[in-house]
Amino acid sequence: MSVVAATLYRNGRPAGNVSLDEAPDLAGTEDFVWVGLVEPSEEELRLLQAHYGLHPLAVEDALKAHQLPKVDIYGDQLFVIARTAHLEGDRILYGETAIFVGDNHIISVRHGSARAHTELRAQLEASPTLLAHGVDYVLHAILDFIVDGYFPIVETIEENVLHMEGRAIDNFLDRDETTRLFTLRREIIRFRRILGPMSEMAGRLAHIDLPCMDPDVRPYFKDVLDHVRRVESMVENLRDVLTSVFEVSHLLESQRQGAITRQLASWAAILAVPTAIAGIYGMNFENMPELKTHDGYFVVLGVIALICTLLYIRFKRVGWL
């Protein structure tokens, strides 16, 4: 079975486990059932559909597990989809959590999520006063748990990028580092595509009257919305940092190449002097006035050394050498 937990809550406290073979009659009470599933089979979801009156379209979406974040209303029930994310190496891998919300039940269905709800459930059970709010508060807690998982992803990528920025200032970024830079940028762009619908979904829960939602719990969803927007801001800044790292690396590389080019040009100019003089005196003409000069050889060497020295000093002063 893919059932992680199926618990009945009364006054914010666990009142025992429930069976999936039948739904307890909780009409007219404040009690509710929280069922947690991981990678359920179609038969398991169809069983819950029959007992809790889940809408067939919502069940189909929960089975496909390839939906964008959204909020759907089916009569007096809500169907919410949120996308989870976790970092493996330099890649962001995504999962999906589908949540069915009724007056006396909340069913969470996880696909591809790296973080279990066991710890979250324990935290909520430790605060019965808050858990007594009912299914809408549990919905908030699950969404807040998912969104809080985004922050370590952005912070880890940010640390990696800052490290690469320091390397770019001191040394050239090699091919692997440049490839990694573009990989991180691509992952950030994909992450933004998830954050947009997540923000819209949280906004609907925070500002629109919906079934199974107590107005007193609405400020909690506004807090989730604020967290999503904060992650969006961090991702946008991180994208700018990634772009700036590449631009800085390219600029520094161009400057270093320019410095090397100037050094080569300076030495070429210095070496051109003896090359030109040697070329002139290497011509095979008999009638050359300087050929009969007694100290001509030493004079020419001295002139070459003097001109080369002056050129070296000049290039050194202008910073070319």
N, C-alpha and C positions, 0 to 999 in steps of 0.2 A: 504494500500500500504506500501511496505517496503522501499520506496524511501525516503532517508533523505534529499537529495538535488540534483537538476539537473540544473546546471547553465552554461550559455554561458559566456566565458571570451574573452574580446577584449582588446589588449594592456595591459594585466595583470590586468584588472579591470572587475568586474561583469557587464555584459551587459543585464541581464535579465534571467529569468527562461526558460527552454525548456520543451517541452512535450515529454513523452516517446512514444507517438503514431506515431511520425515521427522524423526523424533526420534532422537537418538543413543542408543546402548545404554550406559547408565551404571550398570546394576545391579551392586551389589557394590563400587562406588567412592564416593569422597567428592566427586566432581565433580558439578556441577549447572549447569543452564541457566536463565538469566534472560531472559525475553521481555517486552518492553515494548510495549504497543499503545495507540493513541489513536483513539477513535471507530471501532472496527473494524466491518467488515461482518459479516453473519451467516455468509457463506461462509468468512471467515477464522477465525472462532471455531469453526465446525464442523470446519475442517481441524485446528485444534489439539485439538479434542475427540477426533478420531479418532486422532491421534498420541500424545497424552498421557493418554488415558483420562479426560477430564474428565466429570463427571456432567452429564447433560442438564438437570437442574433448575438447577444452578449456571450453566450456559451461558445458560439462559433469563433468569435474574436479571441476568447480566452484560449481556445485550442490552437489557433493559428500562431499566436505569439509573435506576430510581425506587424504590430500596430504602432502608430505614433501616439504619444500621450493625448488623452481626451477624456471628456466627461459626457456620458450618454444618460438620458432619462428614459426609463421604461416604466410608465405608470407611477407607482409609489416607490420604485426602487431606483437606485443609482448604479451605474457601471463606470468605473474609473480605471484607466490604464496609465501607468507610469513606467518610465524606462530607467532601469538601473544601469550603473556603469562601474567598471573597475579597470585598473591599469595592470597590464602584463608586459613588462619590458617597456617599449616605447609605443605600444598599441593600446588603445582604449577599447575594451570589449563590452558589449551591451547585453543586457537582459531585459526582461519585461515582468512586471507585476500587475496582474489584473485583479480588481477588487469589486466584489458584488456587495452592495450595501442595501439592506432592508431595515424595517423598523426594529426588528429583534434579531438580526443576524448580520454578520460581516464575514465574507469568505475571501481570503487572499490566495491567489494562484501565482506561484513564482516559476518563471522559466529563465534559465541561464544566469541566475543571480548568484554572486559569490558570497553574499552576506545573508546568513539565516536570520529569521525573526525571533529566534529563541531568546537572545539577549534583550531585544525590544519588549517581548512579552513579559519577561521577568521585571524589567524596569516599570512597566505599566502596572503590573500586579503589586509592586511595592508602593504605588500611589493610588489606593482605592478611591480617594476623594475625586481625583481627576478621571479615573476609569469609570466612575459612576455616571459620568456625563453620557456614556453610551457609545453606540457604534460610530457616531460622527467624530468623537474624540479619538477613537482607535484609527479611523481613516486618516485623521490629521497626523497621528503618531507615525503611521506607516509612511506617509508621504514625506514627513520631516526626516525620518530615518533614511529614506532613499536620497533626498536632496543633500543631507549632511555627508553622504558618501561621495559626493562630487568634489568636496573641498580638498581631500588628500590627493586626488588626481591632479587638480590644477596646481597645487603646491609642489608636488613632486616634479611635474614637468617644468615648473618655473625654476626650481633649483637646478635641474639639468641644463636649462637654457642659460641661466646665469653662469654656470660653470663653463659652458661653451663660449659665452661672451668673453670671459677672462682669457680663455685659450686663444680666441680670435685676436685679442689685443697683443698677446705675447708671441704668437706663432701663426703660421698659416693654418687654416682649417683644411685637413686632408679630405680626400674624396669620401671616406666613410662618414666623417663628421658632417660634411655638407649634405650627404644623403640623409643622415639622421635628422638634420635640421628641417629638410623638406618633409620627412615623414611626420615629425611632430607638428608641423604646420598643417599638414593634411588631416591629422587626427583632431586638431583643434577646430578646424573648419567643420568636420563632421559632428563634433560635439556641440557646436553652436546650432546645428540643425535639430538637435534633440532639445536643447534648452528653450528654444522658441516655443514649441508646443507645450513644454512643461510649464512655462510661464503663463500661457493662455489657460491651461487647465487649472492651475492654482488661482488665477484671477477669477475664473468662473465660480470656483468654490468659495472664494472670499467675498464676492460682491453680488451674487445672484441667489435669490431664494430657490432652494432646491429641496426635493423630498428627503426625508430622514435627516435634515440638517437643522440643528437648533441655532437660533441667532446668537446665543451666548458663546457658541464655539467658533463663530465666524472670525473673531480676531486671531485665533490660532492659525487659521488658513492664511490670513494676511501675513503672519510671521513666515509661513512656508513660502509665500510669494516673495517676500523680501529676501529670503535666502537664495531663491532661484535667480532673482535679479542681481544679487551680489555675485553669484557665480558667473552670470553673463558678463558683468563688468570685469571680473578677473580674467575671463577668457578673452575678452576684447583687448584688454591691456597686454595679455600674454601674446596674442597674435601680433600686436605692434612690436613687442620686444623681439619676437622671432624674426620679423622683417628687419628690424634695426640691426640685429646680430649679423644677418647676412649682408646688409648694406655696409656695416662697419668692416666686416671681414673683406668685402670686395674693395672698399676704399683703401684699407691698409695694404692690401695686396697690390693695388695699383700704385700706391705711394712707394712701396718697396721696389716694384718693378721700375718705376721712374728713377729711383735712386741708383739702381744698378745700371740703367741705361745711361745716366749722366756720368757714372764712373767709367763705363766703357768708352763713352765719347771723349772723356778727358784723356784717358790713356791713349786712345787712338790719335788725338791731336798731338800729344807729346811725342809719340812714336813716329808721327808723320814727318817731323823735322829731320831726324837722322835718315829716314827713308828717302826723303826728297833730296837731301844733300848727297847721300850715297848714290842715288840714282843718277844725279847729274855727273858726278865724277866717275861713274861707272860706264859712261858712254865712250866708245872707242874712236875718239877724234884725236889726231896728232896735234892740231893747233889749238891748245887750251892753255891760256896764259899762266894759270896757277900750277901747271904740272911741273914746271922747272923751279918753283919756289923751294928754297932749302928747308924752311921750317913749315911748309904748307900743311903737311899732315897733322902736326901738332896744333896748328892754328885752327884747322877745321874741326878737330876733336874738341877743342876748347869752345869754339862757337856753338857746336852741337850741345855740349854740356850746359853752357850758359843759357841758351834758348830753352832747353828742356827744363832747367831749374826754374827759370822765370815763369814758364807755363805751369809747372807744378805748384809754385807758390800762389799763382793767381787762382787756379782751380781750387786750391785748399781754402783760400779766403772766402770764396763764394759758396763753399760747402759742397762742391761736386766730388771732392775726394776726402 
